Amino acid sequence: MRTAYSVETVRNAERELMARLPEGALMQRAAAGLAAACADLLGRVYGSRVVLLVGSGDNGGDALYAGARLARRGAGVTSVLLAPERTHAAGLAALRRAGGRVARPGEGEALVEGADLVLDGIVGIGGKGGLRPDAVPLAAAAGRSRGAVVAVDLPSGVDAGTGEVHGAAVQADLTVTFGTHKPGLLIDPAREYAGSVRLVDIGLELPAEPELEALQHDDVARLLPVPRAESDKYRRGVVGIAAGSARYPGAAVLAVSGALRGGAGAVRYVGPAGDAVIARFPETLVSDQGPKHAGRVQAWVVGPGAGDDAATVAEVLAADVPVLIDADGLRLAEAEVVRGRRAPTLMTPHAGEAAALLGVERGEVEGGRLAAVRELARRYGATVLLKGSTTLVADSGGGAVRVNPTGTGWLATAGSGDVLSGLGGSLLAAGLSAVDAGSVGAYLHGLAGRLAAEGAPVGAHDVADAVPEAWRNVLG
């Protein structure tokens, strides 16, 4: 499992480690890993042109020491000092001893544009509010550079703790981060600035519980429900789908398609789209008597394509089983009712729906995804899966927020969320907790999107059809 820790936690761990090491040893560890990553990216170090963008903090020191190592291997290394009077003195001296030089005033942008590699050491993990005005032209030049851009610990201008980006920031091809991932490297919009991320172990001792965690294949494989020899369809779990309307029958079909591939033994459908569901999936158990009379289920999915059917949403929420609420169900569910439920609740809004629930503009949610998902979970007393380019899953009880590492932009297609709802509901019925059902469902859904698309447009039904392949991919 990939983990990320808050800035405060990282700084405390660094202080504790530095107290046990000789002065400067921790920075040398970081610089060695940084230089190795740069050398790998360059391929041929000797004769390459490397430009260091050096701020006043320790990130600038890391960049200078790494630059010195590259200079000793024959690279031509030039440092652009953004705060000459506060530059890390020992790092600058090391660079000069290795044959590196300091750029003259006014030549920084041209050097950056012509470099084979640009090393961004402008701002460290404590940076807030975007780049200072004097750094903006250099970040823009790095964006125009024909060479690779490598960020030291994280791209300058992004918020390490939240993933927010306020103003200009460096767009990196590679970020070399030290000790642990920072939240901003896993959460959009900052994640888009990080490029590929390489973690360098510098010996930090970190708490058992991180701030963020991202499941990997092995983690998902351990959570997937696998039938045993004595299993039957009812022991595997039955999921109920209350979705669709005369206007949106397709939402019901797509939710059922996801549910049939989610590990439960049977799917019950209630709603006005029964004929459409049976025509596509004859194995579905269809009822027109409403949720109360549909038969026993271990979990419900309610809301996709439901229109204004508040009565069905209320009926499902009254059931003493886990419930996944999506789409129209989010608008129709009363917050007090959701908070009062004894059984687990999983809400799955996209940014627009989350904004409506929070009473803010959509841009505020998209720019501060971590804060939004935590606030929704707290406000509703539910587990919340916030869909988007970075899908986040937060529990109302706190703890680590799950970040989904799979997915593709091709999943931004009508009906894709309905498939995810059915898939997540089926995992709930199979016995997974709300946090696990949400994060495993998002992982499989994202992986299925990749497998289905292969770089080309796909429809939601293609994503559903690819879920079994994603499942097999995870299990190896």
Disulfide bonds with the S-S distance in Angstrom:
none
